[in-house]
Amino acid sequence: MAAPPKLSTDHVTSRLRDLPGWTLEGGKLHREFTFTDFVAAFGFMTEVAQAAEALEHHPEWFNVWNRVTVDLNTHDAGGLTELDFSLAARMSELAAAPPHRRLPDPPDALAAS
């Protein structure tokens, strides 16, 4: 798949206004998502992974307990493209949705370790 064209600075600035919570850091779209716990954060990452595969566009991200920090850019294009904004919008939608599944509490033996 050929890389989509890199967006102009004006276009990026305009599109960023439509993505609450997202900022521009180091030439990348950036956002930190916070969830109730690790399971909710990991569930979000799982759903985003499926969306990223569908777009054939993958985030740079980092997870610590209930937080997921994300940076998006299109390496092949040397900057931001429509793919980055599409994935950012989908991530925002997924983060706003209630969690779809919750793991049961661990058995006492696991909880004590």
Secondary structure as a PSIPRED ss2 file (coil, helix, strand):
# PSIPRED VFORMAT (PSIPRED V4.0)

   1 M C   1.000  0.000  0.000
   2 A C   1.000  0.000  0.000
   3 A C   1.000  0.000  0.000
   4 P C   1.000  0.000  0.000
   5 P C   1.000  0.000  0.000
   6 K C   1.000  0.000  0.000
   7 L C   1.000  0.000  0.000
   8 S C   1.000  0.000  0.000
   9 T H   0.000  1.000  0.000
  10 D H   0.000  1.000  0.000
  11 H H   0.000  1.000  0.000
  12 V H   0.000  1.000  0.000
  13 T H   0.000  1.000  0.000
  14 S H   0.000  1.000  0.000
  15 R H   0.000  1.000  0.000
  16 L H   0.000  1.000  0.000
  17 R C   1.000  0.000  0.000
  18 D C   1.000  0.000  0.000
  19 L C   1.000  0.000  0.000
  20 P C   1.000  0.000  0.000
  21 G C   1.000  0.000  0.000
  22 W C   1.000  0.000  0.000
  23 T E   0.000  0.000  1.000
  24 L E   0.000  0.000  1.000
  25 E E   0.000  0.000  1.000
  26 G C   1.000  0.000  0.000
  27 G C   1.000  0.000  0.000
  28 K E   0.000  0.000  1.000
  29 L E   0.000  0.000  1.000
  30 H E   0.000  0.000  1.000
  31 R E   0.000  0.000  1.000
  32 E E   0.000  0.000  1.000
  33 F E   0.000  0.000  1.000
  34 T E   0.000  0.000  1.000
  35 F C   1.000  0.000  0.000
  36 T C   1.000  0.000  0.000
  37 D C   1.000  0.000  0.000
  38 F H   0.000  1.000  0.000
  39 V H   0.000  1.000  0.000
  40 A H   0.000  1.000  0.000
  41 A H   0.000  1.000  0.000
  42 F H   0.000  1.000  0.000
  43 G H   0.000  1.000  0.000
  44 F H   0.000  1.000  0.000
  45 M H   0.000  1.000  0.000
  46 T H   0.000  1.000  0.000
  47 E H   0.000  1.000  0.000
  48 V H   0.000  1.000  0.000
  49 A H   0.000  1.000  0.000
  50 Q H   0.000  1.000  0.000
  51 A H   0.000  1.000  0.000
  52 A H   0.000  1.000  0.000
  53 E H   0.000  1.000  0.000
  54 A H   0.000  1.000  0.000
  55 L H   0.000  1.000  0.000
  56 E C   1.000  0.000  0.000
  57 H C   1.000  0.000  0.000
  58 H C   1.000  0.000  0.000
  59 P C   1.000  0.000  0.000
  60 E E   0.000  0.000  1.000
  61 W E   0.000  0.000  1.000
  62 F E   0.000  0.000  1.000
  63 N E   0.000  0.000  1.000
  64 V E   0.000  0.000  1.000
  65 W C   1.000  0.000  0.000
  66 N C   1.000  0.000  0.000
  67 R E   0.000  0.000  1.000
  68 V E   0.000  0.000  1.000
  69 T E   0.000  0.000  1.000
  70 V E   0.000  0.000  1.000
  71 D E   0.000  0.000  1.000
  72 L E   0.000  0.000  1.000
  73 N C   1.000  0.000  0.000
  74 T E   0.000  0.000  1.000
  75 H H   0.000  1.000  0.000
  76 D H   0.000  1.000  0.000
  77 A H   0.000  1.000  0.000
  78 G C   1.000  0.000  0.000
  79 G E   0.000  0.000  1.000
  80 L C   1.000  0.000  0.000
  81 T C   1.000  0.000  0.000
  82 E H   0.000  1.000  0.000
  83 L H   0.000  1.000  0.000
  84 D H   0.000  1.000  0.000
  85 F H   0.000  1.000  0.000
  86 S H   0.000  1.000  0.000
  87 L H   0.000  1.000  0.000
  88 A H   0.000  1.000  0.000
  89 A H   0.000  1.000  0.000
  90 R H   0.000  1.000  0.000
  91 M H   0.000  1.000  0.000
  92 S H   0.000  1.000  0.000
  93 E H   0.000  1.000  0.000
  94 L H   0.000  1.000  0.000
  95 A H   0.000  1.000  0.000
  96 A H   0.000  1.000  0.000
  97 A C   1.000  0.000  0.000
  98 P C   1.000  0.000  0.000
  99 P C   1.000  0.000  0.000
 100 H C   1.000  0.000  0.000
 101 R C   1.000  0.000  0.000
 102 R C   1.000  0.000  0.000
 103 L C   1.000  0.000  0.000
 104 P C   1.000  0.000  0.000
 105 D C   1.000  0.000  0.000
 106 P C   1.000  0.000  0.000
 107 P C   1.000  0.000  0.000
 108 D H   0.000  1.000  0.000
 109 A H   0.000  1.000  0.000
 110 L H   0.000  1.000  0.000
 111 A H   0.000  1.000  0.000
 112 A H   0.000  1.000  0.000
 113 S C   1.000  0.000  0.000
